[in-house]
């Protein structure tokens, strides 16, 4: 987010157009844009702005939304939803006195007669009408908003402008459209292979992993997971059950890339190994490429819930002991390749 003061407004305020980013810069079919997903994305954009409200309060205490534009692919309901979110956000933010009000006549279509011709116009026509509108609303600063849909992201640009058409404050906020879905549920499956650290001659473990959870818009996701590693010589069957939390780097830090999303994972649960129950903690990272393909790298540490008394050694395929039964399972570093369906 950038702030600039006393900067000449770089777009001529005619017929409601104001921001340099064209509302029709991207050609996508309206049918491809999901209103439910857009509502989630708009919620996140206004949350980003909410964090900057204290900075905005240094510029103005009350601002009217006089100019609004959006990409032609976006449904008209999104305009009303975004404006209502801004009004509600300002009214419920106890840390700042900033208030957003909507100029109904500025954002509505109007029939204007010029001689014998009638024109349909939206927005402010000239400086005289702008000054009259500001006086009627009792404001000295007004807001321009543009909402752009790029296919991958939803971008909100906002300017706060004074009566002399100087930009006192400007902000740009982005959120990945593809990070949201019609369903807030998360379901993923895939293959997992793990290597043991300081585990003597223990071979690598091969298996599968499944997760089910709930997306936490603007934060990441949380849910349950299960990993199953098949029994091999030297490695008895391993089954791990856990609850996980994924922190979305892109949403939390407002950094968005076209082809990849990054998550930081933490998990705690129970591992069943050779008849023993172990507590495990996992830390790792996951990337989601496109919308459905994921790659994860995890480090899993184990502790006995109650150490067994039987110390019968576990042997590898050559009959060499690699681990005693009352030894804790070594740390496992695992690579996961999978698909996320929802």
N, C-alpha and C positions, 0 to 999 in steps of 0.2 A: 504494500500500500504506500502510495506516494502522496505527499501534500505539497501544494504550491500556492503561493499568495501573490496577489496583484499581477496576475498573468492575464493578458488580454484574451477574452474568450475566442477560441480558435474556430468556431463555427458560427455562421450567421443564423440568428434565431428567427427563422421565417417559417410559418405554417407548421410549427411544432417540431422542426428538425433541429438537433443541437449537437450531437456527438459525432466525432469524426469516424467512428466505426459504423459502417453501413448496416442497417437492420436486415438487409437482404443480400449480404455478402456471400452467403453459402446457400447452395441449392440442394435442399433435401425435401422429400415428400412429407407433407403434414402427417400422413397416416403412419409414418415411421416414428413419430414423436409421441411418447406415452405421457399423458397428463399426470398420472399418478407418480411416475418417476420424476417429472419436472417439479411437482410440488415438493418432493423430498429434497431436490437440488436447490430450490428457492429457499427452503427452510435453512439449508446450510449457508447459503450466500448471506442471508440476513443475520445469521449468527456471527459470521465473520465481521460484518459491519457493526454488530452490537458491541464487539470487543473494542472498536475504534470510536465509540460514541463519546467517550471522554475527550478525545482529540477534536471531534466535531463540535463539542459544546464550547470550545475556545473560539469558534468562528461564529456560531449562531445559537440562539435558544429556541427559535421557531423558524421553520422553513416550509414552504408550500411546494408540492410537486406540481410544477407547471408544465414541464415538457417530459414526455415519455415516448420512447420508441422501442420496438422489439423486432426480432427476426420474423419474417413472414411465415416461417414454419411453425411458430409457437401459437397455440390456441389463444383466443382473446381472453379466456378465463384466467390465464396466467397473469395478465396485467392487473386485474382486480385482486388476485390472490397476493401478489407481491406488494401492492400498495397497502392492502389491509395488514399484511405482516409488518410493514414499516411503521404504520400507525400504532399497532398493538405493541410492537417492540419498544417504541419510544415511551408509550404510556406506562410500561411496566418496568422500565429501567430506572432503578432508584439512585444510580450513581451519576446520572446526568440529567439536566433539565431540558434537553433537546426534544422538541415536538415536531412530528410530521403531520401536515394537513394536506388534504387533497383539493386541488382546484378542479371542481367538476366541469365547469364550462370550458376550461383549458383543454381537457382531455376528451371532450365530447365533440362529435361532428356538429357543425353549424351551417345553416343555409344563409348565405350572404348575397344580397341583391346589389348588383352594380349595373345601373342603367336598366336595360330590359333583360339582362342575363342574371341567372341565379347560379352561384357557385357553392359547392360543398367544401367546407374548410374545417380543419381540425387544428386547434392550438392558437397561439398568439400571432396576430397578423402584423403588428408594428409596435414601435416603442410606446406610442400613446396608449395603446391597449394594455401593454405590459405594465406601465406605470399605474394605470387605473386599476388593474387587477391586484397589484401589490398593495395599493392603498385600501382597496375593499377588504382584503384579507388581513390587513394590519401587519404586514411583514416587510422586512428590508432585505431579506435573502430568500432566494428561491432555488429549487433543485431541478436538475436535469438528470434523467435516468435513461439508460439504454440497456436492454437485456438482449444478448446475442447468443444464438445457438450455433455451435460449430460442428455438431455431429458427435464430437468427443467430449466437449465441455459446454457448460453454461457460464457465460461471462456477464457480470453486472458492472457497468461503469456509472459513476455518479459524480456530478459536479454541484457545488454550492456556489451560486453566483449572486453578486450584489446588484443594487439598482443601476450601477454604472456599467454593468456587463463585464465585471472583472471576476475571474474565478478565484474565490477565497480558499476553496478546499476541493480536492478531487481524490477519488478512490476507485480502485479496480479490484474485483474479487472474482475468483474462478473456482469452479468445482467440477469434478469429472462426471458428466452425464452417465457414462457407462459404469460408474461405481454403484449406481442404484439399480433397482430391479422392481418389476411388478410385485414380486414377493420379497418380503424382508427375511425370509428363511434362507439359511445357508446349508447346502448339502454338497459334500465332496468325497471322492474316492480316488484311490490310486495305489501305486506300488511304492514300497519303501525298502531300502537296504541299509543295514547298519554295520559299522565297524567298532570293535571294542578297544578301548585304550588300556594299556597295561594289563591285558588279558592273556598273557602268555601266548599260547598257540591257538587260541580260540578263533575259529573261522568266522567269516562275515555272516550276518543273519539276513535272511531274505523273507519278505512278507508283504502285507498290505495294510492300508490305513483308511479309516473312514471317519468323517466328521459331520456333525449336524449342529446347527446353532442359529443364532439370531443376529442380523446385522444391527449395529449401533450407529445410526447415521451421524456422521461427523467425528466419530471416535474409532470405529473398527468393527469388531464382532466378538461374540462370546458363545460358548457352547460346550458340547461333549465330544470326546474322541475315543477311538479304540484302535490299537495297533496289534497285529497278529504276525508273529514270526514263526515260520515252520520249524519243526524239529529236524536237526541234522547231527551227525556225529560230532560230539564236542559242544553242541549247543542244544540243550533241551528246548522244547516249545516255550515261547515267551508271549504272554498276552498282557497288554497294558491298557488300563482304563483311566481316563483323566478328564478334567474340565480345563478348557483353554480360554485365553483372552488374546485377541489380536489387536494391536494398536496400529491404525492406519497412518503411515507417515504422510501420505499425500493430503489426507483430509485434515489432520491435526496441524500440519505446518503449512497448509495452503500451497503445496507444490504439486503440480499436476503434469503428467507426461502422457503422450498420446498412446503408447503401446504397453505400458507397464505400470502396475501399482505395487507399492512396497508395504509390507506389514512386519511388525516386531511381535513375536509370539512368546507367550509364557504359558506353562501348563503344570498342573500338579495332579497326582493321582496314585494309583496302585498298580504294581506290576506283579504278575503271577509267574514265577520262574522256578522250575524244578520242584514244585510243591510248596515253595516259600512265598510269602507275601512281602513285597518291598514297597516302600514309599519312593516315588520318583518325582523329580522336578526337572522341567525342560525349558530351555531358552533357545530361541532360534529366530530365523528370518524366513519370510515367504514372499515370493513375487507372483503376481497374477498377470499373465500376458494376454492381451486382448480382453476377453470377458470370462473365458472358461478354463484356461490352462494355467496350472500352478506348479511352481517349483519351490521346495522348502529345504532348508538345512537346519538341523536341530542337534543340540547337545543334551543328553539325558543322563542325570546323575541319580544314583540309587542309595537307599539306606534301608536296613532291616527294620521292619515293624517289631519283630521279635526274632532274634537269631536262633536258628535250629540247633539242636544238640548233635545231630548226626553230621559228621564231617567227612562222609564217604566222598572221595574225589570224583569229579566229572572228568572223563577222559575223551581225547579226540579220536579220530578214526584210526590212528596208529596205536591206540591204547595208552598213550601218555597222558598223565593227569594234567589238566590245565586249570582246574578250579576246584577248591574244596566246597562241599555243600554248605558249610557255615561261613564261607567267604561271600561278601556282598558282590553283586553283579557289577563288573567294571562300568565305567562311564561309556555310553554308546553315542557315537556320532552318526547320524542317519541322514540320508538323502531321500527326498520324497518327490515323486512325479505324479501329478494327478489332474483330475478334471473337476470343476465346480459346476454343478448343474443348475443351481438357483442363484 
